[in-house]
Amino acid sequence: MRVLETVGGPEDLKELTDQQLTELASEIRDVLVETVTRTGGHLGPNLGMVEITLAMHRVFDSPRDRLVYDTGHQTYVHKLLTGRAPKFDTLRQQGGLSGYPSQAESDHDIVENSHASTALSYADGLAKAFRIRHEDRYVVALIGDGGLTGGMAWEALNNIAAAQDLKLVIIVNDNGRSYSPTVGGLATHLTSLRTNPRYEKILDLIKKNLGRTPYVGAPMYEVLHGVKKGLKDMLAPQGMFEDLGLKYVGPVDGHDRQALEDALRNAKAFGGPVIVHAVTKKGYGYAAAEEDEEDNLHQIRPANKPRGWTDVFSDELVKIGHHRPDVVAITAAMEHPVGLAAFAEEFPDRFFDVGIAEQHAVTSAAGLALGGMHPVIALYSTFLNRAFDQLLLDVALHKCGVTFVLDRAGVTGDDGPSHNGMWDMSLLQIVPGLRLAAPRDGKRVQELLNEAIEVDDAPTVLRYAKGEVFPDIEAIDRIGPIDVLHRSGNDVLLVGIGAMAATAIDVAQRLEAHGFGVTVVDPRWVKPVDPKLVELAADFKLLVTIEDNGRAGGCGSMIAQALRDGGVQTPLRDFGVPQRFLEHAKRAAVLQEIGLTGQEVAREITEQLTRHDGAALTEPDPAGGRNA
């Protein structure tokens, strides 16, 4: 029997011998590689977290003591040790285990967050709540060196340092990488420590000399203590944290479980906030991950990956860079995932990775625009939420020509509720002057990106889906800036937004099978609503919008408002994502579950039209036929 099979929960770890714990660590890495290479997910970060997770659960008593993970994608080992090993093969599968912490899965999970730099704020609040309630409980926050590049983490540290009686232990998992190699001044400081072999040797020498001095006396002790502190300030980040008033322990070898346990027990006994600095290696124990230069197999990349939306953007931006020397590119620790690696290689002086700091990225872009450049900021759609104020008041208010490229917009699926890009079009609708484009295919990504970069007096946004790019859908006509994709009559005007244009064409074909005349259009630019669309709507019995954004405040809502303002009485039916957090599953499965498919949309439109005409209810079947 494998050791892992004997672990039903964290309490079982405390009964294991050192040999069994060593075997358990090896077994966990085998399970991670075997499972994640099949299901997809975050492999490299979890391989580096094995010993830290074992030590955390052996020293602290979860769930009474609360463990808070920053970003949460490195909790696979935590899941294996908290009773979920028998279901681990369902990781990221519909109805199976989430790729992030989940309160519904386990009492050992409390924060389902997957956005970086937040764990310390959660931990600060939890620890203060336990203190107020007189509960003898500890909070342990795990944050990576990448997470510490976010300003929110430092706001939290500033407040934690002011509360010296909090039972709070902060583990800094220092592997020198977030998605990409960690950047910034903090990263440089930590790297100097990792690469300096003098540190431990000199401290050991000082420790021995202190112990051998027979008559130290106060003056000598202060001198030697000062030498020790000076060395740590020079070679380690101790001074950085202790200047904030925080006790610092480390650095500790993050793959030496016993050393980690000793450090955590010392931190626990201190009685106040303590930072334990653990130096780890992303992908540790799996050669393929350790040797992967791009991101240590941060996420498993499928073999023979088809050409995706990100690839189209990446290639086109490089082309633009060659004839537009004013174009610069910015991202927040996601150079490869958002497709900026090629631009960075071609134009290294015009590429800026600011670390996990979206707010800074946006305001810095405003400064670049004010200085005569045209910045292109590439982010996951869900991460733009964090910098909305900067977009509104630092970019739009100053009429800065900044282009935002939002990857993974709409329903993304596997990574769960926090990663679905279903908020961006609702948020962006209220920004004065902003122009928003939603390309339906690869060719439109190219066209609309070039058009966006031509705008130099307002923010522009380009948003597209995750995964394989859709086949190009050519227009059969154009009305102003609006592409007409299909035309067979004037009963229904279908407006397909971005990636849902293909769905709109599917709906049209199903409606035609019931005898309805349908026209399908793609606005291309969905904000502002073009007057031509309002004029066109007046000629139809029903206007239908289909978008993969939340319905509240989305494109359908804005088009309805434009109809009212224009005095057009055509009724409108909007289809979009319901305003709730969606469980993880493949994109197609999520769309099916929320009724955002051609068959379901066509059925609902048919019911509405037949009720309006007083005809018998008909319902399309998957083949497009008629069921009485």
Steps between C-alpha positions, in 0.01 A plus 500: 500500500626844410551745783263744331219247530534510880458878518134587551573845635775723642487332841634178346818679390605555860527124557734432208872435533763699313543210257126482436485876445781477246313221320179704517666799336618280214157341460334842491727615220421183304126560541536865396687415181272208413177693560578852382659390174165334427250752637697816435567757769786649699780250532822694564376704799363194677815293452683778682248506786520141628728546803353839593149353505607199705672728753201734522262217577733335752565819698152654485156350557281560196211579482508655848810687392419664171730455199465773237663451160575793271361434149403147606632314197770339717256312727504161329725353772272654762205324335681165504570534873151611602294198399464563129762258367237239395337761273817662376466342155191722450709818530362783281242264348129586498352395834848420637757681711567865429846614397482755783393490867128438539289542812250252356771232481656521845498675836875538449437756223389850593611738226406406143698790363710456189617859458846575634620718787183464711590226751664736750191721519276198557742374766516838672121508532475139616768543766336817629162324514649216709664751733177693553308176564772376740553185293836328530546439129780569256486630145761391247527693173697358209609755240752474219772748415291581192202584721720743691540709184138608545441819695209353695737257671708789632194688619414189701854461635497859618186434703608158627822651635298746708318218683775321693273254681347330196553124481598521138778320313585608145687255280671659201545230237798641314554314172596799288202452272133589483371395155823631354822585686407743776596856417566816696715626783374246753579218261854630455544520876382144554706372210816648650428290807437178309823535307727604788669195661666712770184561698454176694874443541558842653200473730613157618845640574354788701276261692795278592716795605225640717469168675874462557563849645527444879442856615286662237367788705239742377732712281647202317160342456365818342796519265465140388123528475545811287742315272251219461215737421720694259581183309134405482407848381767478233430149378134439585163675508493504881547877513221555251246316716636600840487866399125444485513358851456135401699210644689316226609134497709358222592440238402134530548229240144455381562136412641408843184402686665474841661842468166645398326341796761641738460847351121486516500379861730786595275745318192353669656536843585866448143615561492776241526544124801317354626462144658166411700525180515165313713466188356241260531388141195501277449156348728337761541125465381470139773551243268611220366782720836602644649527152208687339642848442170669418321453834608170663178342371293752694206363304493188287503599135321261263705331231436620146313800635274646228538864400319713753369855535810591700727381217323722247538803726865420570595483133306811404648713780852416382405613149359824639814551707714508187317796344385672819811583710276674754321177596611344829365190675423452869388200704474395863720191542337322204734551207442154351133433590378821334722468194755778553813283498557548127466879529734500801763308305470724194479832688649448848528873568129546431370220723422537871401223741401680820442191715163417652401865513210574267422837656855622445498357146200710399614830651853446368342452158325834544837658566647337191210633293545849642865470399420430137486118489207269426490226767334163442412333832431126474323338796255222573153654492433410864812687615391830348241518780783583739598815312163648413554824693830558321336436163216739581682792660864465395451397136151599383476830689826613340398375156807281478545281193548164673389168349390222736506145366292266714583133460271223637189718469158342544457148635841341549387187683762282666644749747165574657305808608783743564649453153191540284532830315130580529527844661708710262237624255268603784775692679630661183160625383503776763841644410456828308670510161617139506462294183448124533553243224404132509650308205311193379799322346874523436478735204293744707762485779751630248268766354368631830840505670631726225194722521533523879862608486408780261293662778726740692251706700306235698543149642416210269431141598525177303359187668502141379439147620725224632629212292489418132414791275175465308499462119466833324143609427498740207240773471253500212434873538589796719271770641723777626752323727264203552564168326199311364571128529169351390176631346173323426227736617377760747337304782800480730817708517767293678797690641789261568760653730858382445543127548120457504466602134536136396224409745281771350538347154407160643190657658406662168512169317277338762249786486488483122401135531186633669431746223636817660705754307822582683787743458823457698737791562827548685550858626878443531518809725239443772565824688379752417183356342506613139193700382484276191409205723214697655370597155525140381311366803193708409436275198464176701237336721754394762859589583708230673847547648732210588814561709729301731499774762275547799156622396494775764640811335630308202473573129134399486417750772688777321332427166160506673585841642605621155166381356311693766707811440436470127126450542512153339220275631639166380496258796839366607592164650851475646684172554815490710665354806283495817634715784628219715832327556532209258642164603807367320452295184597518135377811321252303288356330808459831684326659200269199482420522870408871483300463179734702280495262203347525155232244575387654829505860376308403186239317708436801723479741205259267320275486806498878526425553131224239485334642809516844340343374177249275677638197317548151642815450703778335305840401622818438298681176549882465481476422127302814434171316430152571639341333804129562551 
